[in-house]
């Protein structure tokens, strides 16, 4: 009986590890639209902070001429800085030129070659 339980435990552990490793390479892609943002207006994008992990948000803007990064602010859960890592990042951008733009955020371990685990694409339409 004891050997049967040990085998079951070992097989369960191996199955769990295989499923976890298989899930590491999957990514989630979300697409959002921000329409009718006026030139010279600012807008915010809020993302989970993923505190306590090595994962960080990185972004790029295409084309770069019509939307500019302004600030990034960390907002702790319940405004309690004692809760380690819990909260969100609020990114503020400014629309500077009419046109269509994309901001692509990737959640990944920066400096590593592993693919991101989440991608958020924001399609911004800036109007005069």
Secondary structure, 3 states (H helix, E strand, C coil): CHHHHHHHHHHHHHHHHHHHHHHHCCCEEEEEEEEEEECCCEEEEEEECCCCCCEEEEEEEECCCCEEEEEEEEEEHHHCCCCCCCEEEEEEEEECCCEEEEEEEEEEECCCCCCCCEEEEEEEEEEC
